[in-house]
Amino acid sequence: MTHADLGCQRLQQLPDSVAAEVLDAVLYLEQKQRPGGDAPERRPGSAKDQVWTACLG
């Protein structure tokens, strides 16, 4: 029996609300495995004039 088979068996025994959380976790792990994911490309200086910090003193 494969890990997928065991996972399906156990998943079917869970309440729907918990199974939904498991699905969210699986989707997160799939996204994490994709090269680049959905994150935009980061470039130095791309937030210029968009971010400020308060001076304390």
HUHUGI-V373468 format. One record per pair of residues at least 24 apart in sequence whose C-alpha atoms are under 10 Angstrom apart, sorted by the first residue. I is the first residue (numbers start at 1). J is the second residue. D is the distance in whole Angstrom. If there is no record, write none. Layout:
i: [I/I]
j: [J/J]
d: [D/D]
This chain:
none
